Amino acid sequence: MRGTSRSCSTESSSRRRSSTTSRTRTASNVSATLGKDSLSQAKTAALIGLLVVAIFLLVLYRFLGVVAVIGLGIYAAFLYAAILIFGVTLTLPGFAGLILTIGVAADANVVIFERIKEEVRSGKSVRAAISAGYSKGFRTIIDANVVTVITALVLFAVATAQVKGFALMLMIGTVISLVTAVAATRAMLGLLAGFRWFDNPKFMGAHGQQTAKWLQIDFMRRRYLWFAISGVIIAIGIGSLATRGLNLGIDFKGGTQVTFKTTKPVSLSTVRTETAKFATEPVVQGRGKVVGADSYKNFQLRMRTLRSAQITRLTTDLKNRFGQNISIGSQVVSSSFGRQIARSAVIAILFSLFLIVLYIAIRFDFKFAVPVIIALLHDLAITIGVYSLTGREVTNSTVAAVLTVLGYSIYDTIIIFDRIRENVPLMRRAPFATIANVSLWETIRRSLATTFITLLPIISLLIFGGATLKDFAFALIVGIVSGAYSSIFIAAPLLTSWKEREPEYARRIETATDTAAERQAELDAAEGAAAAAPAPDSPVATVERVASQTQAKREQRRQRRRARPHGRAR
């Protein structure tokens, strides 16, 4: 931490020196107490997030969860070593990146463990299931994490110095999570697979059905309902943007921002009166828990750009009024710097989308890439709409969170698309809607688990983090929840709608329709023959004989379908 303090003090000194020149774009000053409190809150959020993720893994995967928790411990040790080796300075956004990578590391284990449980349910031994699970899950993990790294690289290239720490920690954590999930946990499972007590599906949490019956719905048949729901949500967000707009922070509008923390609750009106002595029409916001009618302990002041001497007089007045031991931080941003951030954000989003399309087109197919981009734009629109509806402040950290969502929200989409790609050659006669439905049934448990396990550390950040980290966590939560929805209800149905236009899959739809019609015609013919036949000596026996013959024919057709590669689609 000593290295961190020296770095922060040096950076603060250089910014204060630059504020005396006419070329200043941004300058900030944070008191030691305020910075220490924020870092302490970030550490608490990280530890609680790690603990909650460990408990979730133990409950969901039992003994496999024990292996995953040990893997998380190895991941934490490697990450700490990487921080020391590379001399990474942990800023608040850096801590946010570290907390997010806890979910990334756990997700890799979830993907592989769900594959192992699936192989065990199919009748394989534990040793064979572990081998198959890692070989099949590795490709999915690579595809999902490469896209996350692409976004982090773009963010690191275009972001401000404060957010670069977040991008760097996200990249380092993602790479280390691959090592621990693929190498460390596999070695542990390989050693344990030789024990007889380990070869038990219940012990591994692999008994019962893979997917609950209430989740086995026809997602593709209801696709237009999902599209309509998303359309209504996006329309509400657009309406809010048109009427209320976004609450742009100082990073975009420019000006002076002062944050301070008092030891006792103070009313907003009192703070507004003191601030009005130095600035015209200041915006005073209370943050955190409300005490009484309108009293807080944490405040944020925004006003027109003040000179260094004016900021000094304001902070001195606040200390004289509310106590010398209050924690105060200030930031001055020019309007030109805000415009630069906005341009960088747009460039980063467009460049990230281009790289993601290129990678998915190479790894999958171009037709797989287009639904992914539409789903990402869907997530971006919903996130912006929610910010407009709630009136939360849009800052530089918000842009970083949105860019992270672009890379991370397609994690579930890639998991589903990877299974669709795997099922296409196995279900050679099935319509594409059937392939997509089966793929969703096989992966929805995994998708929900990875989403929930990613949200756990971010929720701890939202609850226990400081004001800056809470804003960051809010954007991540909105984006990840929207991403989970879009991967199931938007991306897969869009891909189905496009693929069904191909001649091959269009023919399969017609064949499936004809088969269903022929089956119904046979049943109708059997019923008609039974009704038109003359009454025999034993009418009951005749009806039973016709019914048994019809049932035998249906059973023969069912057996033939089961023997075909696409039999499980039925």
PAGU-890148 format. One record per residue (C-alpha): residue in three letters; x negated, y negated, z negated. Coordinates in steps of 0.5 Angstrom, whole numbers, plus 500, padded with zeros to 3 digits. Each point is the difference from the previous one (the first is absolute). Layout:
// PAGU-890148
ALAXYZ;...
//
This chain:
// PAGU-890148
MET500500500;ARG494495499;GLY499501507;THR507498502;SER500494495;ARG493497504;SER503501506;CYS507497499;SER496494496;THR496499506;GLU506500505;SER503495496;SER494495499;SER500500508;ARG507499501;ARG500494495;ARG494497504;SER503501506;SER506496498;THR496494500;THR500500507;SER505498506;ARG499507503;THR504504494;ARG505505502;THR501503493;ALA497500493;SER502503493;ASN498500493;VAL503506495;SER498499493;ALA496506497;THR506502495;LEU505500506;GLY496504504;LYS498505495;ASP508501498;SER501502507;LEU495505501;SER502503494;GLN507501502;ALA497503507;LYS496505496;THR506502496;ALA505500506;ALA494505503;LEU500504494;ILE507501499;GLY501501508;LEU495506499;LEU503503494;VAL507500503;VAL498503507;ALA496505496;ILE507502496;PHE504500507;LEU495505503;LEU500505494;VAL508500500;LEU501501507;TYR494505502;ARG498503493;PHE494503501;LEU498497506;GLY502494497;VAL494501495;VAL495501506;ALA503494503;VAL499496493;ILE493503500;GLY499497507;LEU502493498;GLY495500494;ILE495502505;TYR502495505;ALA500494494;ALA493502499;PHE498500507;LEU503493501;TYR497497494;ALA493503503;ALA502496506;ILE501494497;LEU494500496;ILE496502507;PHE503495504;GLY500495495;VAL507498501;THR503494496;LEU507502498;THR504494500;LEU508501499;PRO502502507;GLY494505500;PHE503503494;ALA507500504;GLY496504505;LEU497505495;ILE507501497;LEU503501507;THR495505501;ILE502504494;GLY506502504;VAL496501507;ALA496505496;ALA506504497;ASP504500507;ALA494504503;ASN501505495;VAL508500501;VAL499501507;ILE496506499;PHE503503494;GLU507500504;ARG497504506;ILE497505495;LYS507501496;GLU503500507;GLU495506502;VAL502504494;ARG507499501;SER499503507;GLY497507496;LYS492498501;SER496502494;VAL497494496;ARG493500503;ALA503500507;ALA505495499;ILE494495497;SER496502506;ALA506498505;GLY503494496;TYR493497500;SER499501507;LYS507498502;GLY500494495;PHE493497502;ARG502497507;THR506497497;ILE496497494;ILE495497506;ASP505497504;ALA504497494;ASN493497497;VAL497498506;VAL506495501;THR499497493;VAL493499501;ILE501497507;THR504495497;ALA495499494;LEU495498505;VAL504495504;LEU502497493;PHE493500498;ALA498496506;VAL505495500;ALA502499493;THR497494495;ALA495502495;GLN505501495;VAL503506504;LYS494503502;GLY499503494;PHE507504500;ALA498502508;LEU494503497;MET502504494;LEU506503505;MET495502505;ILE495503495;GLY506503496;THR503503506;VAL493504502;ILE499502493;SER507503500;LEU499504506;VAL493503497;THR504502494;ALA506503503;VAL497504505;ALA493502497;ALA501500492;THR507503499;ARG499505505;ALA494502497;MET504501493;LEU506503503;GLY495505504;LEU497502494;LEU507501496;ALA503504506;GLY496506498;PHE504501493;ARG506505500;TRP504495496;PHE499494505;ASP504504505;ASN506498498;PRO505496503;LYS504497494;PHE493499497;MET499495506;GLY507497500;ALA501504507;HIS506504498;GLY507498503;GLN502496506;GLN495495504;THR505495501;ALA507499496;LYS506501503;TRP503493499;LEU494498504;GLN501504506;ILE504496504;ASP501498507;PHE496494500;MET500499508;ARG507501501;ARG501494495;ARG494496503;TYR505494502;LEU502499493;TRP493500498;PHE499494505;ALA506497498;ILE498499493;SER493498502;GLY503495505;VAL505497494;ILE494499495;ILE495497505;ALA506495502;ILE501498493;GLY493499500;ILE500495506;GLY506497498;SER496498493;LEU494498504;ALA504495504;THR503497494;ARG495500495;GLY494502503;LEU494502496;ASN497498494;LEU493498503;GLY495500494;ILE494495500;ASP496505504;PHE504498506;LYS503493499;GLY493497496;GLY500496494;THR498501493;GLN502505495;VAL499501493;THR502506496;PHE499500492;LYS502504494;THR503498494;THR499503493;LYS508498498;PRO506500505;VAL501493503;SER506498504;LEU500498507;SER502493500;THR494498495;VAL495503505;ARG504496505;THR499494497;GLU493500498;THR498502507;ALA504494503;LYS495496497;PHE495502505;ALA504502506;THR506498504;GLU506506500;PRO496505497;VAL503508501;VAL499503493;GLN502507499;GLY500505494;ARG497507501;GLY501506496;LYS505501494;VAL505495499;VAL500497493;GLY506497498;ALA504496505;ASP495497505;SER493501496;TYR494504502;LYS493501498;ASN497501507;PHE501494505;GLN498498507;LEU500493503;ARG500498507;MET499493503;ARG497496505;THR492500501;LEU497497494;ARG493498499;SER495503496;ALA501494495;GLN507501500;ILE500507498;THR495499494;ARG505495497;LEU506505501;THR497505497;THR497496494;ASP507497499;LEU503508500;LYS495502495;ASN501494496;ARG508501500;PHE500508500;GLY494501496;GLN492500502;ASN500508500;ILE505501506;SER497503506;ILE500496506;GLY498501508;SER501496506;GLN500501507;VAL499495506;VAL502502507;SER500495506;SER505501505;SER495502505;PHE498506496;GLY508502500;ARG500500507;GLN494504501;ILE503505495;ALA506500504;ARG497501507;SER495506497;ALA506503497;VAL503500507;ILE494503503;ALA499505495;ILE507503501;LEU500500508;PHE493503500;SER502505495;LEU506502504;PHE496501506;LEU495505496;ILE505504497;VAL504501507;LEU493502503;TYR498505495;ILE507503500;ALA500500507;ILE494504500;ARG501505495;PHE508501501;ASP503497507;PHE502493502;LYS507501499;PHE498502492;ALA497493500;VAL506496502;PRO505502494;VAL494499495;ILE499493503;ILE508499499;ALA500503493;LEU494495498;LEU504494503;HIS506502496;ASP496501494;LEU497493501;ALA507497501;ILE503503494;THR494497496;ILE500493502;GLY508500499;VAL499503493;TYR495494499;SER505495503;LEU506503496;THR496500493;GLY497493501;ARG493504498;GLU494496502;VAL496502506;THR492499499;ASN494503503;SER501506495;THR507501503;VAL497500507;ALA494505498;ALA506505497;VAL504499507;LEU494502504;THR499506495;VAL507502501;LEU499500507;GLY495506499;TYR503503495;SER507501501;ILE499504506;TYR497505496;ASP506504499;THR502499508;ILE493503501;ILE502506496;ILE507501503;PHE497499507;ASP494505499;ARG505505498;ILE504499506;ARG494501505;GLU499506496;ASN507503501;VAL501498508;PRO496506502;LEU503504495;MET507498502;ARG500501507;ARG508500502;ALA502496494;PRO503493502;PHE495494497;ALA505498495;THR500507497;ILE492500500;ALA501493497;ASN505502495;VAL496507498;SER493495499;LEU504496496;TRP503505495;GLU493503500;THR496494498;ILE505495496;ARG498503493;ARG493498502;SER502493503;LEU504499494;ALA495502495;THR494496503;THR504494500;PHE502501493;ILE493501498;THR497494504;LEU506496496;LEU498502493;PRO493496499;ILE503494504;ILE506500495;SER495500495;LEU497494503;LEU506496501;ILE502502492;PHE493499497;GLY496495505;GLY500493500;ALA504495504;THR495501506;LEU500507500;LYS508500499;ASP501497506;PHE495504504;ALA504506497;PHE507498502;ALA498499507;LEU497507500;ILE506503497;VAL505497505;GLY495502506;ILE499507497;VAL507502499;SER502497506;GLY495504504;ALA503506496;TYR507499503;SER497498507;SER496506501;ILE506505499;PHE506496502;ILE497495506;ALA493503503;ALA502508500;PRO507498503;LEU497495505;LEU495505502;THR506505501;SER504495504;TRP494499505;LYS498507501;GLU507502501;ARG500496507;GLU494505502;PRO503505505;GLU497506496;TYR504498494;ALA506498504;ARG501507503;ARG499503493;ILE506495497;GLU504503506;THR498507499;ALA502499492;THR507497502;ASP501506505;THR498505495;ALA505497495;ALA505500505;GLU499507502;ARG500503493;GLN507496498;ALA503503507;GLU498507498;LEU503499493;ASP507497503;ALA500506505;ALA499505495;GLU506497496;GLY504499506;ALA499508502;ALA502502493;ALA506496501;ALA502502507;ALA499508499;PRO506504498;ALA501502493;PRO497507499;ASP502504494;SER495497496;PRO500493501;VAL495498494;ALA495505503;THR500497507;VAL499493497;GLU494502496;ARG497504506;VAL500494504;ALA498496495;SER494504498;GLN498501507;THR500492501;GLN496500493;ALA495505503;LYS499496506;ARG498494496;GLU496503496;GLN496503506;ARG499493503;ARG498498493;GLN494505500;ARG498498507;ARG499493498;ARG497501493;ALA494504505;ARG499494504;PRO495495498;HIS505495499;GLY505504496;ARG499496494;ALA503494503;ARG506504500;
//
